[in-house]
């Protein structure tokens, strides 16, 4: 027999590959969650700065526009 593996060895090897694939998938999910959170925090911060600037400049139209965008951003986070 030329390098033939037993059924048990094949199943163990297959199980190890499957575990590794599951771990990689979960790692990808965690990485995506971290990226999404960082992007959300940054966009929220930028909008808050723009809203504050609109208040300081007494620009009601810009304030209302940015407020709507800010509310949409917060709804998406839920």
N, C-alpha and C positions, 0 to 999 in steps of 0.2 A: 504494500500500500504506500502510495506516495503522499506524504504530508496530509493525510486525511484526518480530520478532527472528529471527535465523537459528537453526538447530538448535544450532550451536556455542555461541552466546550463552546459549541456554536451558539447555544442559547445564552450562555454567560457573556460571550462577546457581544451578542446582539443587545443584551440587557445593558451592558456598559455603554454602548453607543447611544442607546435610547435615553439613558440617564443624562449623558453628556449633552444631547440635543435639547432635553428639557431644561437643563441648567442654562444653556446658552439662550434659550427662548426667554426664560425668566430674567436673565441678565439684560437682554435687549429691552424688556418691558421696564425694568428699573431705570435703565439709562434714558429711555424715552420719557419716563415720568420726571426725572430730574431736569431734562432739557425743557420740557413743557412748563414746569414750575418756574424755572429761571426766566423763560421768555415771558410768562405771565407777570411775574414780579417786575420785570424791566418795563414792559408795556404799561402796566398800572402806574409805575413811578413816573414815566414820561407824561402820561395823561394827567396825573395829579399836578405835575409842574406846570403843564400848559393851562390847566384849569385855574391854578393859583395866579398865573400870569394874566389870564383873562379877567379875573376878579380885580387884580391890582390895576389893570388898564381900564377897568369899568366897561369892558366890551361884553355886553349882555348876549349878543348874537353868538359870538364865539364860545362863550361860557355854556350856553344852552346846547350848542352843537357838540361840544366836548363832553358835556354831562350825559348826553344820550349815548355817546360812544363808550363812556365809562360804565354806564349801567349795563350795556350789552356785554362788555368784557366781564363784568362781575357775574352776570347770568350764565355766561359760558363756563365759568369756573365751577358752578354748582353741579 
